[in-house]
Amino acid sequence: MLLGIRISNFDVFDDDKCGSLMEDPIDSPRLKGLNALIGRNNTGKSCFLNCMSFIKRTVTVDAAKAAVSDGRPGFYNLMHDTGKPCEFTMFFKIKGRRYIQYELKIGATRFGSPKIIYEAASLSVKDENGFKTVPLMELTDGAGKVYVKGVPEETSITDEHLTALNILGRIGRYEELVLLYREIERWFFCSFSIDDAGSYFTDGNAPGGHKHLNGDGSNVINVLQYMKDTDPENADTIIEEIRNKIPFMKKKRNLPQQLEESPNKLFLYLLLFRDKDPHSTIFIETPDNDLYHDMVDVLSDEMREFTINNPFSQIIFTTHNPYIIETVNPKEIWIFSRRFGADEDQVSIRCAGSDPLVNELFKQGVGMGAIWYGGHLDPEGEENGEN
């Protein structure tokens, strides 16, 4: 589970943080199991998801491919300031209650291509004096040290596009780095709700049974086949359970053919949330898009249930719909705002739970949707067109 991230010099982000890092006070706002990203258009919400996709591709493939995949325009065009590196710092809570922080800095060569210039990971360990930081690895320009049970070993990566985590995170003796790599590798970018998504976040659609849904849900028939082949009784239970939550599906027969002709977005979400090997973090852009209000209620309840049933997994989603945040609390809402001006183009991210008035309204029984609709989540002085 991602507890916080700092993004510097990437796309619209100059130096912005969502959640908390290892060095922050323990009571600082952190990303939770369920997180709603809200704010006006062009405030950085979609850019945030794009940034997370870039990080995953960089760690699991390489930085050069990450800069041009998923519609990105090349690394040089992603930098806020081409004279400085892009920097990412992420703090994770990983299964087994390990707290790991990962730092990554990517600079540009004189040809504008990306180059990994710094990478580090550290573990937060509790002792009798509180918490101490234990290094796991630290490399500069591909050379440095990796630690095994506290003992340093010299190591180097010869490909400037590859992260050390990509290599070391696949070697069993580096236990914490394997867990960290697996955490990022299992991020899932869901585009069920994006019209004409094309190949965006799609991993391909090979024939046969598939264990997991792909990004756009186009392999749903393959997933249903896999479920039927590996655990038919449980598959029937899951499908029937989902049918009963979607009114018009209750009377439908030949479900696979029905879905192949016209995939139902809510069905895809509910199937995703019942994956027996759940993703570590699910990123969703506007999951409520095209859903009638009563189906939005079903979706929001299902997202909450997923995070309860899978305490080391989380959902991070963007929305403009007050209905879908009625089931969340102030600490689970992150407000994006952006100020445009002659001398600035500044994004800011804040947690709704940091506002005493919002907290008090919520304690009095006012839902977050109503609080948002009432204007209490908008930055002070914000008006249409300003941000």
N, C-alpha and C positions, 0 to 999 in steps of 0.2 A: 504494500500500500504506500502510495506517495503521500508524504506529510507536508511537503513544501518544495517549491522550486524558485530559484532566482534566474532570470534571463537577462543577459546584458548584450547589447549591440546586435540584436537579431530582429529583422523585420521592423515592426513598429515599436519594439521594446528596447528602450535605452538602458534602463537598469530597473527592473520591476520584479516584485516578488509576490507569489501567491502561496499562502501557507507559511510554515516556519521551518527553519533550518536547525542544524545541530547546536549552533552557538546561541540561538535565541532562548529567552526564558521559557521554562517548561509550560507556563500558562499562556504562551502566545497562541493566537489563532492558527489552527492546523487544518489541512485538508482532511475531510472525514470519509466515511464509507460512501455517503451520498453527497454530491456537490453540484449546485446549480450555478452556472456562470450567467449573469444577467448584465444588461446595459444596452444603450442605444446602438443603432447600426454603426459600423466602422469604429468601434471602440477597442477592438483587439481580441474578441472572443474566438472568432474563427482562426485568427492568427495564432492564438494560444494552442489550439488543437493542431494546427499545421506545424508549430514548433515542436510539439511532443512527437509528432510523426517523424519529423526530421531527426530528432534525437534517437528514436528507435532504429531508423534506417542506418544512421551513422554507427551505432553500437553493434548492430547485428549484421550489417553488410559492409559499407564503408562510407566515408564522408562525401566522396566525389559522386557516387550514385545517389546518395540521399539528397544532394543539392539539386538534382534534376529530375527526381522521381516525384510522382503524385502531383504533377503540374508545377513544381517549383522552378524558378527561372534561372538557376545557377547560383553558386555560392556568393560570388561578388555582388549580385543583385539582392541578396538576402541580408547583407550587412548594413546596419544603421550608420556606421562610420567605418569606411574602408581602411582607415589607418589604425584600427584597433581590432583585436580578436573578438570573436563571439565567445561568450562565457555562459556556462550552465552549471548550476549547483543544485543537486537534488538530495533530499533527505527521505529515507524509506524506513518503514516498519515492515519487516519481512517475517514470514512464518517462522515460528520458533522464538519470536519476540526479539529478534536481532534488529538493532537500529544502525543503519549504514548510510553514510553520506558519500556522494559521488560528485566529483568535479571534472569538468571537461572544458578545455579552451581550444578553439579552432581558429587559426589565422589564415590569411590568404597569401599564396605565393605571388611572385611578380606577374604571373600569368592569370591570376584571379581564381585559381583552383584552391580548394581547401587543404589545409595541412594541420594535423593534430600536433599542437605545440605543448600541451600540458594535460596530464590526467592523474587523478588521485582518488583513492577511496579510503575511508576510515570507519572504524567500528566504535560505537559508544557503548562502554561497559560500565555497569554499576558496581561500585565497591563500597567499603565502609566510609569513605570520605565523600561519597556522592557519585558523580559520573566522571570517567576518564576516557580519553580518546586513544584508540589503538590503531596505528597505521596498518593498512592492508596492501597498498601499493602507492607509488609516486614515481612518475616518469616525466621528463622534460625532453621535448624533441625526440621522443621514442626510446629514450634510455633512462634507466633508473633502477628502482628496487621494488621487489614484491616480497611480502612477508608471509612465512609459513610458521604458525604458532609463535609469532613474535620474532622469529629469526629472519634477518634480511637476506635476500638473494639478488644478485645482479641480473638484470634482464634487459632486453632491447627488442624493439619492433622495427623492422627494416622498411616497411611500407608506410609512408607518411599519411596515407589515407585511412589506415586501419587503426582502430582503438586497441589498446592493450586488453581492455575488457573483452573484446571480441575473441581474442586468443586465450587469455588466462581463464576467462569465464566458462570455458569448455573443458578445462583440465581438473579432474576430480580432487587433486590434492589442495587446490585453492578453494576451500569449502565456501567461505563467505563470498568470494568473487563469483563462484558458480551460482549462488543464490541471487546475487545482485544481477548477474546477466540474465538469469531465468526470469526475474521480476520484470525487466525491461522488455525482454523477448516476448512476454505474454501480454503486453499491452495490445488492446484490440480497438481498432478505429472503425466505428460502425457508421455506414452511410445508407442505411435502410430508408431514411427519410429524405435523402437528397435526390431530387429529380434529375434524370439524365446524368447519373453519376458516372456512367461508362465504366472505365477501368480504374477509377479512383479508389485506392485502397483495396483493389481486388487482387487476390492471389492466384487466380486461374481456376478453372473448373474441370478437373480431370474426371473421367468416368468412374463409376463404382461408389462404394460407401465412403463418406467423409465424416471424420470424427467431430469437426467443428464447422460452424457456419463461417463463410467468408465475409468480407467487409460489406458487400452489397446484398448478401442473402441469396444470390443467384444459385447457390448449390443446396438449397433447402431440401430438394428431392433426394440428393445424395446423403444428406444428414439423416433424413427420415429412414432411408434404406439401411444406413449403418446402425441406427437404433434398433430397427426391426431384426437385423441379423445378429446383433450382439446381445440384446436384452429385450426380447419381444414383449414380455409381460409388462415391464416397466415402460416401454415405448407406448404401448396401448394406454396405460394409465396417464402418461404425460399428455398425449394427444387429446384424450377425452377431457382431461382437466383444462386444457387450453380451449377446446371447443366450448366448454360451458362458460367461459369468460368472454367469449365473442359471440353475441347473440345470433348473427346471421349464419354462423358456421354450425350451429347445433343441428340443423336439418340437412347439411351438405353431406353427400356421399362421395366416394372416390376422391378423398382429400388430396392425395398427391397430384392427380391430374388437375384438380381445381387450383392448387397453388402454382403449378407449372404455367397455367394459362394466365393467372392473375395473382401474383404473390401478395399476401396480406401483411402489411407492415406490423400490425400489432401481433399477429401470429409469430412473425420472425423474432420480435423482441421477447415474447414470452418463451419461445423455444430457446433463445440465447440465454435467458436467465435460468434455464433448467439444465444447462450443460454440466455434466458430472465432473468435469475437470475445468472449473471456471477460470476465466482470464483474471490476471492480477488487477488490471485497470481497464475499464470499458469507457472509451471516449465517444460521445454521441452529439452530433450537431442537430439541434431542434428535433428531438424525438417526438414531440407532439404535432409535428407538421402533418396536416391532412387528417388528423384524428378528431372525431366528434367529441364533445366535452365529456360525455359519460365514459368514452373509451380512454380519454386522458386520465380520468380518475383510476381506471383499471391499471393503466401503465404506471402511474406514480405509486400506487400500492405495490405493484410487482417489483419496481425498482427498490423500494424500501425492504421488501421481503428478501430480495436477493442479497442485500448488504447484511441483513440479520443472519441469514443462513450461511453466509460466506464472510466471516469477520476479517479475513485478510485480503479481501477483494473490495473494489470500489467502483463507483460510477461517477464520471465527470461529464456533465452535459450542459449545452447552451440552450437558452430558451428566451422567448419574448412573451410567454403565456403565463398569466398569474395563476391559472387553475393548477398547473403542474407542480407549483411550489407550495400548495396548501398543506402538504404532508411533511414539509421540511421545517427545520428550525433556523434561527438567525445564524448560528455557527456554521451552517451548511450552505450559505449563500455568499457568493463572491461577486462584488459589483465592479464592473469595468467602466471606466470613463476616460475621455480623451479630450484634451484641449488643443485646438488648432489656433495658431497665431503666426505673426510674421517672424517671431524669434523662437517659437517653440512648437513642437508637435509631441505632446506628452501624454502617455498612457498612465493611468493609475489604477491599482487594484486594491480593494479593501473588503474586509469581511463585514457583513451586515451585523454580526454579533458583537462588533466593536462599538456599535452605536447604542448608548444607554436608553434612548427613547424607543428604539426598535425593540430592544430587550424587554422593556417595561410593557409595551403594547402586547407583545407576544405572551408575557406572563399573565396579562389580563384576559387572555383568551382570544385575541385577535389573530386570525390566520395570516401567514406570510403573504398570501395572494392579495388579501385585502390591504395589508400594510403597503405592499408594492403599488397597488392600484391607487392608494391614497397619496402617493408621491413621497413616502418617507424613505424610500431606498434610492432616490435620485440624489446625486451630489448637490450640495448647496449652491443655489444660483443657476443650476442647469436649466436650459430652455431648449426647445426644439431647434435643431440646427447648430447649436453650440458645440456639441460633442458627438 
